[in-house]
Amino acid sequence: MSQPKQPTNYGALGTLVTVFFFWGFIAAGNSVFIPFCKHYFHLDQFQSQLIDFAFYTAYYIGALILFAYGAFGGKDLVGKWGYKNSIVYGLLFSALGAAAMILAVQGNSFGGMLMGLFIVALGFSLQQTAAQPFAISLGDPATGTSRVNLGGGVNSFGTSVGPLIVALALFGTTAAITDEKIASLSLSKVIILYTFVGILFIGAAALFYFSKKVPSGKMVETTEKANKALYTLLIMTGLLIVMFVPVFSSYKTDLTNASDAEKHAMEAYRLKWLIGALVVVVGGLLFSNLSAKKKADGWGPMQYPQLVLGMLAIFVYVGVEVAIGSNLGELLKQKSFGSHSASEATPYIIMYWGSLMIGRWTGAISVFKLSEQTKNILRFIVPLVAFGILIGINTLAKYDMEPLYYYVICVLIQIVAFYLSKDKPARTMLIFSVLGIAAMVIGLLTTGTVAIYAFLSGGLVCSIMWPSIFSLSIAGLGKYTSEGSAFLIMMILGGGIIPPIQGKLADIIGIHQSYIIAALCFVYLAFFAFAVKGILRKQGIDYDAEVSAGGH
C-alpha cells in the first residue's frame, strides 16, 4: 500500500544546507593551519599527523559520548534536545574550540592547539549526528538521500572555494601557498583568522536558532538501554588505544643512521599495530551483531544488521576517500607518474576533491520538484558545469589545469552511472562501488595519465557514497534513528586508520602498489550495497522501490 508523499520543507532545508557549506568552508582553514603549525611549532612529519588524528578521534569520542548518555539515561540526547538545538549547541561548542586555538597560538602550545581542534571537531560530531537524519526527515523518506546529497554538494563547494578565499585573506593572493609564504605569515593574521572562524560559528548558531522555518526535530520516545553495545564500544576503544600506543611511541626511535633493513622492520612493526586497530573495529562490530541476533536485549540499534554493515561501510568509505587524496602528492612525485613537484601536483589534488563536488551536485538534483525529463537533462548538464567551474576557478587562481581537460571523459562515465542508478541508493552504491574497483585496478595496472585519471576518479565514485550509506543504514531503525546516526558518525574514525595503513604499506611495497588498499575498500562497499538490499527487504523495507516511486 503506497503512502502519501511528505512534502519537502524547503525553508528548513535551505537553512540547514548553509551549515553544510559552513563545515566545508571552515575545513578549508586546515590547508593553512597544518603547514603553519609545522613551521611555527617546529614539528616533524609524524607530529603534524597528530592534527588529523585529533580531528578524527574527536568524531569517534563525541559520538560515543552521545550514545553513552542514551545507554545509561534511557533517553537519546539529540532526540531530547531536538535536531535544531543540537546543531546550535554543536556550533557554540565549536566556537569554544576556536577560542582555545587562539589562546594556544598566543601561548605557543601545540598541545593546546590540538585540544582546540579536538573541541571544534567534537562540536562537528554533534552537528553531523543531528544534521544527517534531520535532512532526511525534512521531506519524503524516499528522497532523503537526495537532500543529504544536496548538503554534501554545498559542503564540497565550500571546501572548493574556501582555500582560495582563505589564501586571499591571509596572503593577498590565490596562488599556491609555499613554505616561504607560511614562514612569513604573521601570528596576528592567524589569530584574526580563527577569531573570524569563531564569529562564524556563533553567527551560524544564531541563524539556525532564530529561524522560524526550522522545526525543533525533537523525538520524545525513550530509548531502550543498550548497555551491551556500550560496553562493547568501550572495550573497542580501550583496545584501539592499546593498538595506537606502540605506533606513536615507535616514532621516538631515531632511524637517521639505521640500515634499510632496520627501517623496513620498523615500518612492518607499525603496520602490524595499525592492522590490529582495523581488526578491533571490524571484529568488534561483527561480534556485536552476531550477539544481537541471538538476543537483541541490551544491543539497541546494533540488533539491525543494516546499521552494523553500514558502520563498517562508513568506516571504509571515509578511509578510502581520505587515503586516495592523502597519497596523491607522493604518487605524483614518482617518475612513472610525471615526477611532479608539490606545486605541479596541486591541480590534480584540487581536481580529486573537486570531483566530490561534481558528483554531489548531480546527486542533489532529485531533491527539487522537477519533471523527470528536466532531471535527466540536468543530470547531463550539472556535472559538466561543475567540472567547468572547477577548471575556471583554479585557472583564475593561476594553476595550470590544462593536463586535466581530458578528465571530462571520467565525468561523462559518471553521468552514465547516474542514469543507470535511477536514484536508488542500493543500486547507486553497487554501480559506483564497481566503478571504484575498476578505476583502482586500472590505476594499479597502468602508469602515467591513464593511471592518474583512474585514481582521481575515485573522487567521482566516492561523491555519492556518504548519503547512500547513511540512508540505507538507518532505514527501519525507528526510535533508534538518532543512536544509529551517532554510531555512523563514530565510524569517521576510518579516516584515521585506513590512510596510515596505506601509508605504511607504501613504505614496504611502494606508493603505487599501495593503492590495492583502495581497491579492497571498494570491494567491501560493493558487498554492502549487494547485501543491504536483501536485509531491508527481509524487514519489509524495499528501499529502492520507495525511492523510485518517490521522486518529485
Secondary structure, 3 states (H helix, E strand, C coil): CCCCCCCCCHHHHHHHHHHHHHHHHHHCCHHHHHHHHHHHCCCCHHHHHHHHHHHHHHHHHHHHHHHHHHHHHCCCHHHHHCHHHHHHHHHHHHHHHHHHHHHHHHCCCHHHHHHHHHHHHHHHHHHHHHHHHHHHHCCCHHHHHHHHHHHHHHHHHHHHHHHHHHHHHHHCCCCCCCHHHHHHCCHHHHHHHHHHHHHHHHHHHHHHHHCCCCCCCCCCCCCCCCHHHHHHHHHHHHHHHHHHHHHHHHHHCCCCCCCHHHHHHHHHHHHHHHHHHHHHHHHHHHHHHHHHHHCCCCCHHHHCHHHHHHHHHHHHHHHHHHHHHHHHHHHHCCHHHCCCCHHHHHHHHHHHHHHHHHHHHHHCHHHCCCCHHHHHHHHHHHHHHHHHHHHHHHHHCCCCCHHHHHHHHHHHHHHHHHHHHCCCHHHHHHHHHHHHHHHHHHHHHCCHHHHHHHHHHHHHHHCCHHHHHHHHHHCCCHHHHHHHHHHHHHHHHHHHHHHHHHHHHHHHHCCCHHHHHHHHHHHHHHHHHHHHHHHHHHCCCCHHHHHHHCCC
